[in-house]
């Protein structure tokens, strides 16, 4: 492994870490970019967890709110699955 060419696993871990840390310390669009990047490239189980944490931290507490990040992240992973299998063959 070279420092200039990171492996796919290290890129996935770095994106997931940026997503998880972005929930707490960055604007809402930083985890959103990580969600999109992870779901386009990997069958990432991290994506719904990031979406769930985003909804738990960013939704207001008054009344019933729709968990948009969770629903969107699950839909994005589901929609991108055929694209990954078609365009990113090993």
C-alpha positions as CSV (number, residue, x, y, z in Angstrom):
1,X,0.0,0.0,0.0
2,X,1.3,3.4,-0.9
3,X,0.5,6.7,0.6
4,X,-0.5,8.0,-2.8
5,X,-2.8,5.1,-3.7
6,X,-4.9,4.2,-0.7
7,X,-6.8,0.9,-0.7
8,X,-10.6,0.7,-1.1
9,X,-11.0,-0.4,2.5
10,X,-9.1,2.6,3.8
11,X,-11.1,5.0,1.6
12,X,-14.3,3.4,3.0
13,X,-13.2,3.8,6.6
14,X,-12.1,7.4,6.0
15,X,-15.4,8.3,4.4
16,X,-17.3,6.6,7.2
17,X,-15.2,8.4,9.9
18,X,-15.8,11.7,8.2
19,X,-19.5,11.0,8.1
20,X,-19.7,10.0,11.7
21,X,-17.6,12.9,12.9
22,X,-19.4,15.3,10.6
23,X,-22.7,14.5,12.4
24,X,-21.3,16.1,15.5
25,X,-18.9,18.7,14.3
26,X,-19.8,19.8,10.8
27,X,-22.8,21.2,8.9
28,X,-25.5,18.8,7.7
29,X,-24.2,18.6,4.2
30,X,-20.9,17.0,5.1
31,X,-22.5,13.7,6.3
32,X,-24.8,14.0,3.3
33,X,-21.9,14.0,0.9
34,X,-20.4,11.0,2.8
35,X,-23.7,9.2,2.6
36,X,-23.9,9.7,-1.2
37,X,-20.2,8.8,-1.8
38,X,-20.4,5.6,0.3
39,X,-23.7,4.4,-1.2
40,X,-22.5,5.0,-4.8
41,X,-19.2,3.0,-4.3
42,X,-19.9,0.4,-1.6
43,X,-22.8,-1.7,-0.3
44,X,-22.3,0.3,2.9
45,X,-24.1,-0.7,6.1
46,X,-22.7,2.5,7.6
47,X,-25.0,4.7,5.6
48,X,-28.3,3.9,7.4
49,X,-26.5,4.3,10.7
50,X,-25.2,7.8,9.7
51,X,-28.7,8.6,8.5
52,X,-30.3,7.5,11.8
53,X,-27.8,9.5,13.9
54,X,-28.4,12.6,11.7
55,X,-32.1,12.3,12.3
56,X,-31.7,11.8,16.1
57,X,-29.4,14.8,16.4
58,X,-30.9,17.2,13.9
59,X,-34.6,16.7,14.1
60,X,-36.5,19.1,16.3
61,X,-38.2,17.5,19.3
62,X,-41.7,19.0,18.8
63,X,-44.3,16.4,17.6
64,X,-43.8,13.8,15.0
65,X,-41.1,14.4,12.4
66,X,-40.3,12.3,9.4
67,X,-36.7,10.8,9.6
68,X,-35.7,12.1,6.2
69,X,-32.0,11.2,6.4
70,X,-32.7,7.6,7.5
71,X,-35.3,7.0,4.8
72,X,-33.2,8.8,2.2
73,X,-30.1,6.8,3.0
74,X,-31.9,3.5,2.9
75,X,-33.4,4.4,-0.4
76,X,-30.1,5.6,-1.8
77,X,-28.3,2.3,-0.9
78,X,-31.2,0.3,-2.3
79,X,-31.3,2.4,-5.6
80,X,-27.5,2.3,-6.1
81,X,-27.2,-1.4,-5.7
82,X,-27.9,-2.2,-9.4
83,X,-25.6,0.6,-10.4
84,X,-22.7,-0.8,-8.4
85,X,-23.1,-4.3,-9.7
86,X,-23.3,-3.0,-13.3
87,X,-20.5,-0.4,-13.4
88,X,-18.1,-1.4,-10.6
89,X,-17.5,-5.0,-11.5
90,X,-14.3,-6.4,-9.9
